[in-house]
Amino acid sequence: MRAAEFTYLVIGLVIGALLNSAMKQGDDHAKPAAQSVQQAPNTVPVPVPVPVPMPVPVPLPVPVPNAHVAASPSDSHDVPTPYVVPKLGTDTRDCNRGPRSKLVIPASEVKAITDWHTYKDLCCYPDSRPDMQRDAMKAWTNPAGKEHYALLSWLSNQFGAQGGAMFAELGSKEGLSAMAMAVHPMVTVFAFDVVSVATHVGSVMSSRNGGKRVTPMDVQKAAPNIHFVAGNLADPASAYWRKLILGSRVLLLDTNHFPESKPFEYEVLKYLDENNYCGILLMDDLNLTGEMKRFWKYIQEKYGDRAIDVTRIGHGSGTGLLDFCGNTVVNWDI
């Protein structure tokens, strides 16, 4: 063999040996890789569900004894109740105590209504039965001391003659008080109740007129200076109306008559006091319940001589007058 051929042979053997060695090492490295690929799915952690915390039940509020709840609407007049009257602050209202703001009520001039026929025209059509007319007009024409309509009409004529004023009523029912306050055309009356007063008045008048229908429009036409408003002034949505009554010269409060069991009267008094109301608050049926008696006594103790018992020229069930500015005097010349 030639030397050159031998050299090529040796080189070929060396190269072959190197190639075999490289391939063997490649296989050794490939096996762990393949094994790792096969084992990869088993090495990935399976997500463990996280337990969702159950909502903690919120306990229902424990009923707290309401300080406004009295023993019962039928409680004895002498039995004290757990009602806590509202605390009223210092009187800061700025009242005009000049001569023009003074109101003197001559008791002898407060008589039964005789000079206004709107209610009669509304409640008693010409073709209605005389006995129905008499019954319908009985309360309306009762003298002062039996019904308070005479006092309301006197106040209407008094302020109407001075250029007009705004009156308001809380608790209109059949609208009699509102119509008495609207005697003078220069007095504007806002009559509030939880039901549509004009519709209710129309229904009552219809029954008194032998079924002849009286519509809410008939009621409004008969008393154009009365605005019948259906709504509860204790409702937050009635903020506009609550603000409006602060401008009334006379405000009649004639609602539940249970100021402790259903403390609407106390809330009205508190609202007027805190908002510096400067008008006259008239309250009806002071002797109707023990709660009303205590309510009036509280007012007398709080306001002193500004609170006047006008039952003799008001309603036989008890009528109170509270002039927040103390400018009203009753001349008891009867």
Secondary structure, 3 states (H helix, E strand, C coil): CCHHHHHHHHHHHHHHHHHHHHHHHHHHHHHHHHHHHHHHHHHCCCCCCCCCCCCCCCCCCCCCCCCCCCCCCCCCCCCCCCCCCCCCCCCCCCCCCCHHHCEEEEHHHCCCCCCCCHHHHHHCCCCCCHHHHHHHHHHHHCCECCECHHHHHHHHHHHHHCCCEEEEEECCCCCHHHHHHCCCCCEEEEEEECCCHHHHHHHHHHHHCCCCCCCHHHHHHHCCCEEEEECCCCCHHHHHHHHHHCCCCEEEECCCCCCCCCCHHHHHHHHHHHCCCCCEEEEECCCCCHHHHHHHHHHHHHHHHHEEECHHHCCCCCEEEEECCCCEEEECCC
